[in-house]
Amino acid sequence: MIPVTTCEINEIRIGERVAGEGLPLVMLHGWGAHSGLVFPLAERLIPLGYHVYVPDLPGFGESALPPAAWSVHDYAAFVVKYMDAHGLDTVNLFGHSFGGRLGLILGAEYSERLVKMVLADAAGVRPQSSTQGDLRLNVYKFVRDGLASLGMKGLSEQLREWYVNRYGSADYKAAGALREIFVRVVNEELLPYAARVKVSTLLLWGENDTDTPVSQGQTLEKTIPDAGLVVFPNAGHYSYLDALERTVTVMDYFFKQSAISNQQSAKN
């Protein structure tokens, strides 16, 4: 595996893996992950003619924390600055899970910087909540805030810790210094951005994905104007790794078609 090197973007130390020659391809990892979890895919694309750029997003891997509680929009803007730092006017994009969230923003707000994009098990579609869960959350917030307003901050904090341990997601519990960012990120509904994506998009999904179920991929396929969905049997949330060779074949064909079309247009 290509080792991590570092660069500085807007005074943030960034770890990255960069290798290959050919079509520029920026690859974005998921929440709680790092460039090493994307590179098994990247290293199979390199011999096919790709120059891959795989950053550790701020707060993950070898990259420093963001200077503030970033939103998904801040992370998307960072990706554009990362491209600028490498002199990349336009790229193909791959995003997994959280990286897929960023893809939806980039495809809507910065479409002129993208050729095509592939999103694997992308986050961004908020799951439907249950009535019982909503009621439980509302009661918790009411009691927590009430205790705090009465000066019983110790009890309020104990209640918060209990609720997080009992009902918090694994990602939330593990977020640590990124917890405030995590809350901001997961609470934003991105379907309005998906509807404004202006680049051709290929959606890859694991049939057995329980983190972002296939139904969310089907919703994105219906919402993104130019999108197709490929579901890999017996694959989970890391479908691009579970079905690695198929992913390489499908992505290469998808990206190369645009390159061939551009060459033919130039000749004409």
N, C-alpha and C positions, 0 to 999 in steps of 0.2 A: 504494500500500500504506500502511496506517495505520502511522505511525512508532512506534518503541519508546518507552515511558515507563517510569519506574522507581518502585518502591515498596519498602518494607522489611518483611520478615516474619521474625519471630524473629531480628532483627539481621542478616539476610542481605539484601543488595541484590538485588532481583529486577527483571529487565526483562520487560515484558509489552506485548501489543497488545490493547486492549479497545475494542470498537465495537459499534454496533447497538442495537436495542431489541426486546424480546419474550422468547421462551423462553431462559433462561440455558443456555449451552453452553460447557463447559470443554473445551479442545482441547490434547492433550499430544503433543509431538513425539517423534521417535525419538532413539536414541543418536547423539551426535556432530552432531546437528542443532540447530535453533533455531526460534523462533516463525515466522520468515519462510518456512520450508518448509511450514508448515501454513496460512499465511494465504491462499494462493490458493484453498483450499477455504473458509476462513472468509468471505472477502469475497463469495463467491457465495451463501452462506447468509444473510448479513445482510439482503439485500433481501426474503428469504422470511419474515422475522420472528424473527430470532435475535439475542440479545445475547451476543456471543462474548467469551470470556476466554482468551487464548492466552499463557501464561507461557513465558519461557525457564527451563527447569528449572535448579536450582542447578548451577553448573559449566559451563553451556552458554550460548551467545549473550551477552547483556549481563548475565547474572546472575553473582553471585560464587560462588566455590567453597563447597561445604558445609564446616562447621567440623570435620568428621571424615570417616572412610571410611564413608560411608552405605551401607546395604543398600537393597534394593528396598522394604522396609517403611518405612524412613526417608523415602524419596521419596514413597511413598503417603501417609504421615502429613503430609508437607509439602503435598500437594495439598489435603488437608482443611483445613489451616491457611490455605492460600491462599483457599479458599472462604470460610472464616470471616472473613478480612480484608476480603472484598468483600460480606459480609452475605448469602451464598448458602446457604440451608438445603438445597435440593435442586437438582440440575442434571442435564441430559443430558451425557454424556461421550463424547468422541472420543479415541482413543489410537492412535498409529502405532508399531509396532515396540516400542521400549523403553517408550513410552507405553502400549502394550498390556499389557506386564508390570504396569505400575501399575494398569491397569484390572482385571486379574484379582485383585489384592490388594484394591482398592477395592470391587469387586463382591462379594467374600467377607466382608471385614472392616468395610466402611462402607456397606453396601447401603442403609441408611436415608437416605443423602445423595444417592443416585442415582435417577433416573427410569428411564432406559434408557441403554445404551451401545453404541457402534459401535467395533469394534477392527479396524484395517487392518493386515494382515501382522504380526500380533502376535507378539512373542517370548514365551518362557516355557515352551516345550516343548523339553526338552533333546534334541538330535539323538543318534541312536545312534552310539556310538563304535566304531571298528574294533579288533579284537584287536591288530593291529600298532601302531596309534596308542597304545593303552593301554600296551603293552609298552615302546614308545619313551619315553613320558612317565615311566613308573616307573623305567626305567634312568637317564634324565636326572636325576630327582630324587635317586636313590640316590647317583649320582656327585657331583652338585652339593653335596649335604649332607655327603657324606663328605669332600670337599675342604675345605669350610668347617670341619668338626669337627677336621681335622688342622692348622688354622691357615693353610691356603693359600687365603685369601679372594680374592686376586687371580685365581688360576686359576678359582675358583668363579664369580667375577663374569664372567670371560671366557667361561666355558661358558654362563652364563645369557644373556649378550648374543648369543652364537652361536645358541643354541636359539631365542630370541625372533625373531631375524632370519630364521632358516630355517623355523620352524614356527608362529610367532605369527600371529594373524589381523590383518587390516588395522586393525580397530577397536582391538585390543590395542596394536598398535604406535603408533597415533595417540592413545592415551588420555592420555599425558603425566601430569599431576598427578592424573588420575582413574583411573590404572591399577589401584590397589588396589580402588577402588569397582567398576571394570569386572569384575575377577575375582570379587568377591563377588556381583555381580548375575548374571553369566552362569552361575555354578555352582549357582544355586538352582532346583530343579525346582518349577514352579508348578502342575502338574496337580492336586495336592490342593486348591489354592485355587480353581482353575477348577471343580472339582466342587462347591464351596460358593457359587459366584456366585448371588446371589438376584435379579438383575434381568434383564429380557429383553435379549439381546445379539445384535447383528448383526455377523457376521464378514465382512470384505471382503478378498479375496486376489487377488494377481496370478498368473495362470497360469504365468508364467515367473519367479517369485520364486525366486532361488537362495540368498538369505540366510535366509529362513524359508519353506521349501518348502510347497506346497499341502497336502502330507500332514500338516503340523503344524496347518494350519487345520482339516482333517478330524478330527484328534484332538481339537481344542478343541470342535468342533461336537458330537462324541459325548460330551464330558466335561461341558460346561456344561449345566445342566439345561434352560434355555430359550434355545436358540441356533439361528441359521440361518446358512448360509454362502453367499455370493455370490462366484463366481470370475470375474474379468474376463479375457477372452481377450487375449493379446498384451501383457499388463501385467506389470511386474516388482515389485520390493520396494516401490516407491512407487506402488502400484496406484491410490491415491486421486488421484494427479496424472496418471498415465497414462490413467485413465478418469474424468477430472474431472467431466464433465457427468453421466455415469451415477451417479457417487458422490453428487453433489448431489441428484439425483432420488430415489435409493434412501434416503438418509439423511433427507431431508425427509419422505418418506412414512412412514418408520419412526417418527420422533420425533413427527410430527403425529398419528398414530393414537392415541398415549397421551393427547395433549392433548384430542382430540375425545372420547375415552372418558371422561375426567375431567369434561368439560363436561356430557356427557349424564348422568353419575351425579349431578352436582350438581343438575341440573334435576329428576331423579327423587326 
